[in-house]
Amino acid sequence: MTLIGADTKYLVVGLGLTGLSCVRYLAARGKWVAVTDSRTNPPNLAEVKTQFPDMDVQVGGFDIEQFEQADVLVMSPGVALHTPAVQAAIKAGARVTSDIELFLSEFTGQVVAITGSNAKSTVTQWLGEAIQRSGRSVLIGGNIGQPVLDVADQMFDVAVLELSSFQLELLPSVGADIATILNVSEDHMDRYDSMARYQQAKQRIYFGAKQALFNRQDLLTQPLVAPNVKVASFALTRPDLKQYGLLETPSGTCLALGLNALLPTSVLALPGRHNIANALAVLALADAVQNPREHTLAALRNFSGLPHRCQLIRELAGVRYFNDSKATNVGSTLAALTGLAQADRKAIVLLLGGQAKGQELGPLAPAIAAHCKAVFVYGEDQSRFTDVAPQATYVESMFDALAQAKAIVQAGDVLLLSPACASFDQFTNFEQRGRQFVTWVEALA
């Protein structure tokens, strides 16, 4: 069955921004479209009913009969494939697809596909800006920015796509010109029944890739690809020939390709060793799509980062305040702690908490013991941190954590919001959590 068949019946599952973009895309091509959402009042419901008054729209639960009548389910990534109605449709012969597959079925430019437990948004945006400097038109999308189908009719030379594990589950083959897994650490254990299942979802990004890039310091990122697929790697170590890494030179530590030192790490605008790794990934990916090196190096020097990702908010009385609200898993918080650590003292005052998503929190313990002078824990799953941070102070809210942390910080310290948890117990999303933290920090005197 073709994805865009003349008589194909499409059921768009989920009515967030992605779902709305799918409805518009298919309707504009004259296709038969129905919509469903398990929520009683999903976002964009009024907009769909206004723009498409004759469309079959069912909300407040999934009707198995509606699913079984569909030829193609256009899934939003937030809906799990093991949902009973989805399984019933598949059993009845339905094909499962997504906005990303629909987009890729028509896109003719170069495709860069990026995933990882952490840093994928940063690397995606950073790479996109590097390619834009060369004058080529770039779509930066996927799990970041506007839905790709909203711009499917525009012409782009390159699509730089951030893809989550949920999105990858819906793709039989990405077919990227270059694909990478930046890192893999435990996440979304409330959706996957094992770490192996989660890793398998990430590995799907390499399906059909012409080139693959992996992290030499994370074996879970290593691709299982055909012998004819070109493979490169990066790491915070001395590189072998034609690989990416770090070289020690008279000018200091440098990003390097083989024995060729390219850029001192000291000129990167983003702090932390984790961002040096991100810069190496950007360098390798840019080289893979033949981006002129001078434009890549300029982007590496000037990129200031994304909001809520180890974002320096201000320095007050010698204390630096960082918003890392995007740290919704243990791996991301570990990266922030090691990246901001000081060699001569425990200088980090850490704010943790929220919904732990079933992940193992134990790996935080050594980093907290090594780098944190104090820890404040808030939120729904705070009881799960007792073994991880036995000396922590437990409070009700993030505001309480900030207020008490502010009272003990001294010049030279780092006050870091890096929750290692989802935000949905107290906030709409990590962005709202981060914005609220920034507002409070900017109001400090």
JOLIN-V849788 format. One line per field, one symbol per residue. ss: DSSP state (H for helix, E for strand, L for the rest). burial: + if it has 9 or more other ideal C-beta (glycine too) atoms within 8 Angstrom, else -. A space follows every 50 residues. Layout:
ss: ???
burial: ???
This chain:
ss: LLLLLLLLEEEEELLLHHHHHHHHHHHHLLLEEEEEELLLLLLLHHHHHH HLLLLEEEELLLLHHHHHLLLEEEELLLLLLLLHHHHHHHHLLLEEELHH HHHHHHLLLEEEEEELLLLHHHHHHHHHHHHHLLLLLEEEEELLLLLHHH HLLLLLLEEEEELLHHHHHLLLLLLLLEEEELLLLLLLLLLLLLHHHHHH HHHHHHLLLLEEEEELLLHHHLLLLLLLLEEEEELLLLLLLLLEEEEEEL LEEEEEELLEEEEEHHHLLLLLHHHHHHHHHHHHHHHHLLLLHHHHHHHH HHLLLLLLLLEEEEEELLEEEEELLLLLLHHHHHHHHHHHLLLLLLLEEE EEELELLLLLLLLHHHHHHHHEEEEEEELLLHHHHLLLLLLLEELLLHHH HHHHHHLLLLLLLEEEELLLLELLLLLLLHHHHHHHHHHHHHLLL
burial: --+----++++++++++++++++++++---+-+++++----+-++--++- -+--+-+++--+++-+++-++++++++-+-+-+-++++++---+-+++++ ++++--+---++++++++++++++++++++++++---+++++++--+++- ++---+-++++++++++++++--+-++++++++++++++--+----+++- +++++++-+-++++++-+--+-+-----+-++++++--+---+++++-+- -+++++++--+++++--+-+-+-++++++++++++++++-+-+-++++++ +-+-++-++++++-----++++++++++++++++++++++++----++++ +++++++-+-+-+++-++--++-++++++-++--+--++--++-+-++-+ ++-+++--+---+++++++++++++++--+++++-+++-++----
